[in-house]
Amino acid sequence: MSSEKGQDHPIIVTVDHRFKRGNGQEKIIAADEEIVKVVKFETTPAIVRRGYGLTMNLGNFESARIDVSVEVPCYLEDLHLADKWAEDFIETRIKEAVTSIRSKKPGPKSPL
């Protein structure tokens, strides 16, 4: 019998922002992995993985791609709760990223 009282498992979020220029060049703006929380489990947990992505047309043949994914450890009986939490968490992160991109988008270019 193990003397270990539980195992730590992190909730991991991955966020990836990419911009594609009119000339076809792709630039990775952010590729971050973040540990939101570490949870202790008495047994090996199930892992809920959920990810969303979207591509925004920025005009002038430019686009931005946002991908957000999360891994949530949970007990099997909490699978649906963990999945709902992951869904809500990712939707919030996607909305924040869209707002951030739209606020940084330059206005239309004025004619010379």
C-alpha positions as CSV (number, residue, x, y, z in Angstrom):
1,M,0.0,0.0,0.0
2,S,1.4,3.4,-0.9
3,S,2.0,6.1,1.7
4,E,1.1,8.8,-0.8
5,K,-2.0,10.7,0.1
6,G,-2.9,11.7,-3.4
7,Q,-1.6,12.9,-6.8
8,D,-1.4,16.4,-8.0
9,H,-2.9,17.0,-11.5
10,P,-2.9,20.5,-13.1
11,I,-5.7,22.2,-15.0
12,I,-3.8,23.3,-18.2
13,V,-4.9,26.0,-20.6
14,T,-3.3,26.5,-24.0
15,V,-3.9,29.7,-26.0
16,D,-2.6,30.2,-29.5
17,H,-3.0,33.4,-31.5
18,R,-1.9,33.6,-35.2
19,F,-2.2,36.4,-37.7
20,K,-2.0,35.9,-41.5
21,R,-1.0,38.9,-43.5
22,G,-2.3,39.8,-47.0
23,N,1.0,38.6,-48.5
24,G,0.5,35.1,-47.0
25,Q,3.0,35.4,-44.1
26,E,1.8,33.9,-40.9
27,K,3.0,35.3,-37.6
28,I,2.5,33.6,-34.2
29,I,1.7,36.3,-31.7
30,A,1.2,34.2,-28.7
31,A,1.5,30.5,-27.9
32,D,1.0,30.2,-24.2
33,E,0.4,27.3,-21.8
34,E,-0.9,28.2,-18.4
35,I,-1.5,26.1,-15.3
36,V,-4.8,27.5,-13.9
37,K,-4.9,25.3,-10.8
38,V,-3.4,22.1,-9.3
39,V,-5.9,19.6,-7.9
40,K,-5.1,16.6,-5.7
41,F,-6.8,13.3,-6.5
42,E,-6.8,10.1,-4.5
43,T,-6.9,8.0,-7.7
44,T,-5.8,8.5,-11.3
45,P,-8.3,11.1,-12.6
46,A,-10.2,11.2,-15.9
47,I,-9.1,14.1,-18.1
48,V,-11.7,16.3,-20.0
49,R,-10.1,17.9,-23.0
50,R,-12.0,20.6,-24.8
51,G,-10.8,23.1,-27.4
52,Y,-12.3,25.8,-29.6
53,G,-10.9,27.8,-32.4
54,L,-12.0,30.5,-34.8
55,T,-10.6,32.6,-37.6
56,M,-11.5,36.2,-37.8
57,N,-11.4,38.2,-41.1
58,L,-9.6,41.4,-40.4
59,G,-10.1,42.8,-43.9
60,N,-7.5,43.7,-46.5
61,F,-6.8,39.9,-46.9
62,E,-5.6,39.6,-43.3
63,S,-7.0,37.2,-40.7
64,A,-6.4,36.2,-37.1
65,R,-6.7,32.6,-35.8
66,I,-7.4,31.9,-32.1
67,D,-7.3,28.5,-30.6
68,V,-8.0,27.8,-26.9
69,S,-7.9,24.4,-25.3
70,V,-8.1,23.2,-21.7
71,E,-7.4,19.9,-19.9
72,V,-9.4,19.4,-16.7
73,P,-8.7,16.4,-14.4
74,C,-11.7,15.1,-12.6
75,Y,-13.3,12.0,-11.0
76,L,-15.3,10.0,-13.5
77,E,-18.6,10.8,-11.7
78,D,-17.8,14.6,-12.2
79,L,-17.1,14.2,-15.9
80,H,-20.2,16.2,-17.0
81,L,-19.5,19.0,-14.5
82,A,-15.9,19.2,-15.6
83,D,-16.9,19.3,-19.3
84,K,-19.4,22.1,-18.6
85,W,-16.8,24.1,-16.7
86,A,-14.3,23.6,-19.5
87,E,-16.9,24.8,-22.1
88,D,-17.7,27.9,-20.1
89,F,-14.0,28.7,-19.4
90,I,-13.0,28.4,-23.1
91,E,-15.9,30.5,-24.3
92,T,-14.9,33.2,-21.9
93,R,-11.2,33.0,-23.1
94,I,-12.2,33.1,-26.7
95,K,-14.5,36.2,-26.2
96,E,-11.6,37.9,-24.3
97,A,-9.2,37.2,-27.2
98,V,-11.7,38.4,-29.8
99,T,-12.2,41.6,-27.9
100,S,-8.5,42.1,-27.5
101,I,-7.9,41.6,-31.3
102,R,-10.7,43.9,-32.3
103,S,-9.5,46.7,-30.0
104,K,-6.0,46.5,-31.5
105,K,-7.2,46.4,-35.1
106,P,-6.2,49.6,-36.9
107,G,-8.9,51.6,-38.5
108,P,-9.2,52.0,-42.3
109,K,-6.3,53.6,-44.0
110,S,-6.8,57.2,-45.1
111,P,-6.1,57.9,-48.8
112,L,-2.9,59.8,-49.5
